[in-house]
Amino acid sequence: MKNTPKRRPHRNRRGLFLGAVIGAVVGYFAGRALGNPAMGMVLGMVAGSALLYRVNPGPWNRP
């Protein structure tokens, strides 16, 4: 077996917050179309923050 360095996925708090805000806005409009904007906001916050927690949303920490 090769001894390769482990690549950890990128995790950041800024992505968690940004994902929650963007997910809440998108979830509000999707939930409003389906009849329950509050539930859409909650599900959008969870999905958005989970996605952007793992993905780097911007070039902030570059040297």
HURACOR-V35892 format. One record per pair of residues at least 12 apart in sequence whose ideal C-beta (glycine too) atoms are under 10 Angstrom apart, sorted by the first residue. I is the first residue (numbers start at 1). J is the second residue. Records with the same first field share a line. If there is no record, write none. Layout:
I = J  J
This chain:
9 = 53  54  55  56
10 = 53  54  55  56  57  61
11 = 53  54  55  56
12 = 52  53  54  55  56  57  58  60  61
13 = 53
14 = 52  53  56  57  58  60  61
15 = 48  49  50  51  52  53  54  55  56  57  58  60
16 = 48  49  50  52  53  54  57
17 = 49  52  53  57
18 = 48  49  52  53  57  58
19 = 44  45  46  47  48  49  50  51  52  53  54  55  57
20 = 41  44  45  46  47  48  49  50  52  53
21 = 44  45  48  49  52
22 = 44  45  48  49  51  52  57
23 = 40  41  42  43  44  45  46  47  48  49  50  51  52
24 = 40  41  42  43  44  45  46  48  49
25 = 41  44  45  48
26 = 40  41  44  45  47  48
27 = 39  40  41  42  43  44  45  46  47  48
28 = 40  41  42  44  45
29 = 41  44
30 = 43  44
31 = 43  44
